[in-house]
Amino acid sequence: MTTSPVNTPLTPLDICNLALSRLGESPVTELNANGSLPSRLCYMHYHPVRREVLCAHRWSFATVRTTLCSAEDTPAPEHTHQLRHSLPQDCLRVLGVNARSWTLRGRAVYAPVKEIKLLYIADVEDTALFEPLFVDALVLRLAWKLCIPLINSTTARQALGEEYHRVALPQAAHFNAVQHMSNDSHPLYRLWRQNMSSRNDA
């Protein structure tokens, strides 16, 4: 008797095929820039959409803290009292900087101190780190992106967009925040639990 692997992470190909299934499309065997139309579109859109969904919330699995030290000793003339701190290569979204005043310009943070602590959303590619509800949101957003070029349905696209914005993304963000804030102790979890309890009693 064979058993299925437990907690085996989905691959990018798996996620793309889940998105294709939402559109009634057959699965593909690879993500290939020179393959079939679905394969090419998945190859083209998977990483941009993944980064978009990562930027949509303060996902705990993608949040990174680091220290940046400016390579400058004196500010450039055009940046009075501001030293340049280059962002990490994997930084998608700056969440916070421990400086009284700071400015984000392009791929750098300008602050009046030599060293800063940076909190940011990283460009996480390892699907083993993805939470199940994050995957659900990613699948929906990818299906939304692929909808027009594959099935040319504005109605389906609108439905997918609404499900993503109103259901999948809020739910994934909510439970990620709950988990990050020690589950039952988080007030949002107590509110959700009370709401679910009142529904069950109705």
Solvent accessible surface area in square Angstrom, and as a share of the most:
residue,aa,sasa,rsa
1,M,229,1.02
2,T,132,0.77
3,T,114,0.66
4,S,92,0.60
5,P,105,0.66
6,V,127,0.73
7,N,143,0.73
8,T,84,0.49
9,P,65,0.41
10,L,68,0.34
11,T,65,0.38
12,P,46,0.29
13,L,50,0.25
14,D,52,0.27
15,I,0,0.00
16,C,0,0.00
17,N,30,0.15
18,L,77,0.38
19,A,0,0.00
20,L,0,0.00
21,S,67,0.43
22,R,113,0.41
23,L,17,0.08
24,G,71,0.68
25,E,50,0.23
26,S,85,0.55
27,P,100,0.63
28,V,19,0.11
29,T,127,0.74
30,E,88,0.40
31,L,48,0.24
32,N,45,0.23
33,A,49,0.38
34,N,139,0.71
35,G,22,0.21
36,S,64,0.41
37,L,77,0.38
38,P,25,0.16
39,S,4,0.03
40,R,94,0.34
41,L,16,0.08
42,C,0,0.00
43,Y,120,0.45
44,M,114,0.51
45,H,37,0.17
46,Y,2,0.01
47,H,65,0.29
48,P,72,0.45
49,V,1,0.00
50,R,0,0.00
51,R,84,0.31
52,E,63,0.28
53,V,0,0.00
54,L,0,0.00
55,C,46,0.27
56,A,47,0.37
57,H,38,0.17
58,R,121,0.44
59,W,0,0.00
60,S,32,0.21
61,F,41,0.17
62,A,0,0.00
63,T,45,0.26
64,V,52,0.30
65,R,192,0.70
66,T,45,0.26
67,T,63,0.37
68,L,22,0.11
69,C,86,0.51
70,S,4,0.03
71,A,107,0.83
72,E,51,0.23
73,D,122,0.63
74,T,100,0.58
75,P,54,0.34
76,A,28,0.22
77,P,129,0.81
78,E,125,0.56
79,H,33,0.15
80,T,89,0.52
81,H,137,0.61
82,Q,35,0.15
83,L,15,0.08
84,R,95,0.35
85,H,1,0.01
86,S,66,0.43
87,L,21,0.10
88,P,29,0.18
89,Q,180,0.80
90,D,58,0.30
91,C,3,0.02
92,L,48,0.24
93,R,88,0.32
94,V,24,0.14
95,L,27,0.14
96,G,21,0.20
97,V,19,0.11
98,N,92,0.47
99,A,21,0.16
100,R,251,0.92
101,S,57,0.37
102,W,94,0.33
103,T,54,0.31
104,L,83,0.41
105,R,108,0.40
106,G,69,0.66
107,R,119,0.43
108,A,0,0.00
109,V,0,0.00
110,Y,16,0.06
111,A,0,0.00
112,P,60,0.38
113,V,66,0.38
114,K,81,0.34
115,E,99,0.44
116,I,1,0.00
117,K,117,0.49
118,L,3,0.01
119,L,23,0.12
120,Y,10,0.04
121,I,0,0.00
122,A,6,0.04
123,D,32,0.17
124,V,17,0.10
125,E,97,0.44
126,D,77,0.40
127,T,21,0.12
128,A,60,0.47
129,L,92,0.46
130,F,17,0.07
131,E,33,0.15
132,P,107,0.67
133,L,53,0.26
134,F,0,0.00
135,V,15,0.09
136,D,73,0.38
137,A,0,0.00
138,L,0,0.00
139,V,12,0.07
140,L,6,0.03
141,R,27,0.10
142,L,0,0.00
143,A,0,0.00
144,W,43,0.15
145,K,63,0.27
146,L,0,0.00
147,C,0,0.00
148,I,60,0.31
149,P,62,0.39
150,L,30,0.15
151,I,61,0.31
152,N,119,0.61
153,S,32,0.20
154,T,102,0.59
155,T,105,0.61
156,A,31,0.24
157,R,75,0.27
158,Q,118,0.52
159,A,57,0.44
160,L,11,0.06
161,G,8,0.08
162,E,70,0.31
163,E,60,0.27
164,Y,4,0.02
165,H,103,0.46
166,R,181,0.66
167,V,80,0.46
168,A,11,0.09
169,L,27,0.14
170,P,59,0.37
171,Q,78,0.34
172,A,1,0.01
173,A,18,0.14
174,H,38,0.17
175,F,55,0.23
176,N,2,0.01
177,A,25,0.20
178,V,5,0.03
179,Q,105,0.47
180,H,122,0.54
181,M,101,0.45
182,S,80,0.52
183,N,78,0.40
184,D,81,0.42
185,S,68,0.44
186,H,19,0.08
187,P,80,0.50
188,L,81,0.40
189,Y,42,0.16
190,R,102,0.37
191,L,115,0.57
192,W,88,0.31
193,R,106,0.39
194,Q,116,0.51
195,N,65,0.33
196,M,65,0.29
197,S,54,0.35
198,S,65,0.42
199,R,152,0.56
200,N,119,0.61
201,D,119,0.62
202,A,120,0.93
